[in-house]
Amino acid sequence: MTTTIRPATRLSGALRLPGDKSISHRYAMLAAIAEGATRIRNFSSGADCASTLGALEALGVPVRRNGTEVVIDGRGLEGLREPGATLDAGNSGSTMRMLAGILAGHPFRATIAGDESLSRRPMDRIIRPLEMMGARVRAREGRYPPLEIEGGRLRSIEYELPVASAQVKSCVLFAGLYAEGVTGVIEPVRTRDHTELALREFGAEVRVDGRRISVRGRPRLVARELDVPGDLSSAAFFLAAALLVPGSELLIEEVGLNPTRAALLDFLAGQGASIRVLRVEQRAGELVGDVLVRHSPLRGGVIEGALTAALIDEIPVLAVLGAASREGLIVRDAAELRIKETDRIATVAENLRRMNVVVEVAPDGLRVPGGQRFRAARLDSFGDHRIAMAFAVAALAADGECTIEGAEAAAVSLPEFFPLLEKVAGELGG
C-alpha cells in the first residue's frame, strides 16, 4: 500500500492510544500458564500481539476476544499441550523469544517459525541460555528461525546477558518458572522491567538486586484482571510530530510511564521539548498518566551507552527530529538496530537521504547534522513498522507531498496509526 502525506500546518487535539505492545505480550503469556481466567482490557491491536494470541491458542489455551478486551483461560504452569503444527510468530520477535522460554519448560517438542523478516533475525542469544537450562533447541544454521524446542524439566542458572535485551531477559526468567530453585539474570544495563512487574502481579517470587533479577521456580500463578496502558513507543511518533510541526499542541491520555521506558520523555525534555506529565497513577505496578506536548525547537543531543538500550525502538523517529534540531543527533552503541525488522541504521539513512537530509552512518549508529529541511520524496517502509511511522512524521514537515511505499507495515504495532495521525493533523492526502 502506498500512502500520500501532505505537509501539516499544525497538530492538535487529544489521543488515547491502543495498549502497550510489550505489556500485552507478557500479560497474555503469563495468563496462559496461570490458573483461572485472566481478563485483559485495552490489549494491543497490533499484529505482533495477535501472533502471540494465535500461538497460545495453538498450544491449547482458550482465548476470547471482544474488541480490545481479551479473556484467557489459563491452563496452569504445565498445562500447555503439544501443538499439532508449527507455531506462527509472524513478524514478532517478542513472541518467538519470550514464548520459547515457556515452551522450554514443557515436555514436548514444538517448532516456532515466523515470516521472511523474522527468519533473518538471529536467535542464538536465547538458544544458549535455554540449552544451559536443559532444553534442546535446533535452529537453521544454529541461530536462525525456525526454532525446534524440545523441553522438559529445567535446571536453574545464573546468566549474565552479553548484550542488554529485555526479550532475552524475559525468555530466561520465563524458563526459570519451570526450574527448581532460583534462576538469576544479570543485565549489563537496565532494560524495561515489564516482565518483572507482570510476574509479581501473577504471583511469582521475583527479586531485583541492582542489575540482577531472579525468579523462584515452580510458583502457582493466579489469574488477574488487568488494564494495559497506552503504548509509549507508539506515542513517540505523535510526540515527535507535535514537536516538529509549528503551532502544534497534543494531549496523549492514559499512556504508560514506566520509568524504564520514560527515558524518551527525559531525553526530549533535555533537548528543550515542551512536555508536561499532567497526572500519574499506578496500575498493576505500571505507571500511567497523561502527557501534554507543544511544538518546541530542539537542541539535539547524543544517544549512547545505557541510553541507547533505553531508546532503541525510538531511534528512527528521534533521527528525524535530530535533522530538524539545532545541533543534530549522534547515535552510538546501537548495533542492535542492524538486526531488527530491517537494518534500521540503513533504512533510516536511506529515507533521510531521499529527503535530501545529510546523514553519516557507522557500524553501530549514525550522525544526523542539525538545521536541515525535509524535501518531498518517495519513501519506503522496507516492511518495517517503525520506519513507516517515523517517515510519516518526517513527511508532515516536508516541502511538498511525500509517498510511503509499504505504509501498511505500521499495522504490525499500530493499525490505527494513519487514522489517528489524520485525526490530529488533518487530511493526510490519501
VENURNOR-V907438 format. One line per field, one symbol per residue. burial: 1 if it has 16 or more other C-alpha atoms within 10 Angstrom, else 0. Layout:
burial = ???
This chain:
burial = 0011111101110111111111111111111111111111111111111111111111111110000011111111111111100111111111111111111111101111110011111111111011101111111000111111111101111111100111111111111111100111111011111111111111011100000111111110111101111111111111111111110111111111110011111011001011100000000001111111111111111111001111111111111111111111111111111101110111111011111011100000111111011111111111111111111111111100111111111111111011011011110100
